[in-house]
């Protein structure tokens, strides 16, 4: 709401994110109507964003269920991983651990990445003569496979890069723990692999 009639000012305000630009003097009923429409639009946008998040989560869960049905050897490992991640995040929030990093958006990304970590098992599944099931390089394959799926689900490039990197490196922590010497050098190697996602 301004007395500035400049079209340049109006353009700058709208580019900065303003939903409307009202010039004085104004008519009460017109201003009230424009405010009501702006509020309705804001609520509709929030509802749409909520529905998109629900759709994303539902499709990712379906993919996770499909992975489990394809690989009967996991003992519902994918579902248990999501449950474990939820439990871990909840406890970390309760104890105020990494409070600055664990924003609602970051927590949401971790939850979405969890059930997708084994998506690469689709195309890497082999059975050896001994009967052992193998999924060689499923982490690398999964990191690439998730990209088009997440694009279709309208994740941002930054979110896709983050989830892809998590999938690519999800095996590394268990390998680190199996190391005879859990040295600082080994841990720093993992930090470098994860870039800014640790």
C-alpha positions as CSV (number, residue, x, y, z in Angstrom):
1,X,0.0,0.0,0.0
2,X,1.7,3.1,-1.2
3,X,1.3,6.5,-2.7
4,X,4.1,5.8,-5.2
5,X,2.6,5.6,-8.7
6,X,5.8,4.5,-10.3
7,X,5.6,1.4,-12.5
8,X,9.2,0.7,-11.7
9,X,8.4,0.5,-8.0
10,X,5.5,-1.7,-8.7
11,X,7.6,-4.0,-10.8
12,X,10.3,-4.2,-8.1
13,X,7.8,-5.0,-5.4
14,X,6.2,-7.8,-7.4
15,X,9.6,-9.3,-8.3
16,X,10.5,-9.2,-4.6
17,X,7.5,-11.4,-3.8
18,X,4.6,-9.0,-3.1
19,X,1.2,-10.5,-3.9
20,X,-0.4,-7.2,-4.9
21,X,0.4,-3.5,-5.3
22,X,-2.2,-1.0,-4.1
23,X,-1.9,2.7,-4.8
24,X,-3.4,5.4,-2.6
25,X,-6.0,6.7,-2.6
26,X,-7.9,3.5,-2.5
27,X,-11.5,2.4,-2.3
28,X,-12.3,0.5,1.0
29,X,-14.3,-2.2,-0.6
30,X,-11.8,-2.8,-3.4
31,X,-8.9,-3.0,-0.9
32,X,-10.8,-5.4,1.4
33,X,-11.6,-7.6,-1.6
34,X,-8.0,-7.7,-2.8
35,X,-6.7,-8.5,0.7
36,X,-9.3,-11.4,1.0
37,X,-8.2,-12.8,-2.4
38,X,-4.5,-12.6,-1.4
39,X,-5.3,-14.5,1.8
40,X,-7.3,-17.1,-0.1
41,X,-4.5,-17.5,-2.6
42,X,-2.0,-17.9,0.2
43,X,-4.1,-20.6,1.9
44,X,-4.6,-22.4,-1.5
45,X,-0.8,-22.4,-2.1
46,X,-0.1,-23.8,1.4
47,X,-2.7,-26.6,0.8
48,X,-1.2,-27.4,-2.6
49,X,2.3,-27.6,-1.1
50,X,1.0,-29.9,1.6
51,X,-0.7,-32.1,-1.0
52,X,2.5,-32.3,-3.0
53,X,4.5,-33.3,0.0
54,X,2.0,-36.1,0.7
55,X,2.1,-37.2,-2.9
56,X,5.9,-37.3,-2.8
57,X,6.0,-39.3,0.4
58,X,3.3,-41.7,-0.9
59,X,5.1,-42.5,-4.1
60,X,8.4,-42.9,-2.4
61,X,6.9,-45.3,0.1
62,X,5.4,-47.2,-2.8
63,X,8.8,-47.5,-4.5
64,X,10.2,-48.7,-1.1
65,X,7.5,-51.3,-0.9
66,X,8.3,-52.4,-4.4
67,X,11.9,-52.8,-3.6
68,X,11.0,-55.0,-0.6
69,X,8.7,-57.2,-2.7
70,X,11.5,-57.7,-5.3
71,X,14.1,-58.6,-2.7
72,X,12.7,-61.2,-0.2
73,X,16.0,-61.4,1.6
74,X,16.0,-58.0,3.3
75,X,13.5,-58.7,6.2
76,X,11.8,-55.4,5.4
77,X,15.1,-53.6,5.7
78,X,13.9,-50.5,3.8
79,X,10.9,-50.0,6.0
80,X,13.0,-50.6,9.2
81,X,15.5,-48.0,7.9
82,X,12.9,-45.3,7.6
83,X,11.6,-46.2,11.1
84,X,15.1,-46.1,12.5
85,X,15.8,-42.7,10.9
86,X,12.5,-41.3,12.3
87,X,13.4,-42.6,15.8
88,X,16.9,-41.2,15.6
89,X,15.7,-37.8,14.3
90,X,13.0,-37.6,17.0
91,X,15.5,-38.3,19.8
92,X,18.1,-35.9,18.4
93,X,15.4,-33.1,18.4
94,X,14.3,-34.0,21.9
95,X,17.9,-33.7,23.1
96,X,18.6,-30.6,21.1
97,X,21.5,-32.3,19.2
98,X,22.4,-30.4,16.0
99,X,19.5,-28.2,16.5
100,X,20.6,-25.6,14.0
101,X,21.1,-28.2,11.2
102,X,17.9,-30.2,11.9
103,X,15.4,-27.8,10.4
104,X,12.0,-29.2,9.4
105,X,13.0,-29.1,5.7
106,X,16.3,-30.9,6.4
107,X,14.5,-33.6,8.5
108,X,12.0,-34.0,5.7
109,X,14.8,-34.6,3.2
110,X,16.4,-37.3,5.5
111,X,13.1,-39.1,5.8
112,X,12.6,-39.1,2.1
113,X,16.2,-40.3,1.4
114,X,15.9,-43.2,3.9
115,X,13.5,-45.5,1.9
116,X,15.2,-44.7,-1.4
117,X,18.7,-45.8,-0.3
118,X,18.3,-49.2,-1.9
119,X,16.4,-48.2,-5.0
120,X,19.4,-49.4,-7.1
121,X,18.7,-53.0,-6.1
122,X,16.1,-53.1,-8.9
123,X,18.7,-53.4,-11.6
124,X,21.7,-54.9,-9.8
125,X,20.2,-58.0,-8.4
126,X,22.1,-61.2,-9.1
127,X,22.1,-64.6,-7.5
128,X,25.3,-66.5,-7.3
129,X,25.6,-70.3,-7.8
130,X,25.8,-70.6,-4.0
131,X,22.4,-69.0,-3.8
132,X,23.7,-65.7,-2.3
133,X,21.9,-62.6,-3.4
134,X,24.2,-59.8,-4.6
135,X,23.5,-56.1,-5.4
136,X,26.9,-54.9,-6.5
137,X,27.2,-51.2,-7.0
138,X,23.5,-50.6,-6.1
139,X,24.6,-47.5,-4.3
140,X,26.0,-45.9,-7.4
141,X,23.2,-47.1,-9.6
142,X,20.6,-46.0,-7.0
143,X,22.1,-42.5,-6.9
144,X,21.5,-42.1,-10.6
145,X,18.1,-43.8,-10.7
146,X,16.6,-41.5,-8.1
147,X,17.2,-38.4,-10.1
148,X,14.5,-38.7,-12.7
149,X,12.0,-40.0,-10.1
150,X,12.6,-37.0,-7.8
151,X,12.4,-34.6,-10.8
152,X,9.0,-36.0,-11.6
153,X,8.0,-35.5,-8.0
154,X,9.0,-31.8,-8.3
155,X,11.9,-31.9,-5.8
156,X,14.3,-29.0,-6.3
157,X,17.7,-29.5,-7.8
158,X,19.4,-28.9,-4.4
159,X,17.1,-31.5,-2.8
160,X,17.8,-34.0,-5.6
161,X,21.5,-33.5,-5.3
162,X,21.3,-34.0,-1.5
163,X,19.2,-37.2,-1.7
164,X,21.3,-38.6,-4.6
165,X,24.5,-38.0,-2.6
166,X,23.0,-39.7,0.5
167,X,22.1,-42.8,-1.6
168,X,25.5,-42.9,-3.2
169,X,27.3,-43.0,0.1
170,X,24.9,-44.8,2.3
171,X,27.1,-48.0,2.6
172,X,30.2,-46.1,3.6
173,X,29.4,-45.6,7.3
174,X,29.0,-49.3,7.9
175,X,32.3,-49.9,6.1
176,X,33.9,-47.3,8.3
177,X,32.6,-49.1,11.4
178,X,34.1,-52.4,10.2
179,X,37.5,-50.7,9.8
180,X,40.1,-52.1,12.3
181,X,41.0,-48.6,13.2
182,X,38.3,-46.0,13.3
183,X,40.8,-43.1,12.8
184,X,40.2,-39.4,12.3
185,X,41.6,-39.9,8.8
186,X,39.0,-42.4,7.9
187,X,36.2,-40.1,9.2
188,X,37.5,-37.1,7.3
189,X,37.5,-39.2,4.1
190,X,33.8,-39.8,4.7
191,X,33.2,-36.1,5.3
192,X,34.9,-35.3,2.0
193,X,32.8,-37.9,0.2
194,X,29.7,-36.4,1.5
195,X,30.8,-32.8,0.6
196,X,28.3,-30.4,2.3
197,X,25.8,-33.1,3.3
198,X,27.3,-34.3,6.6
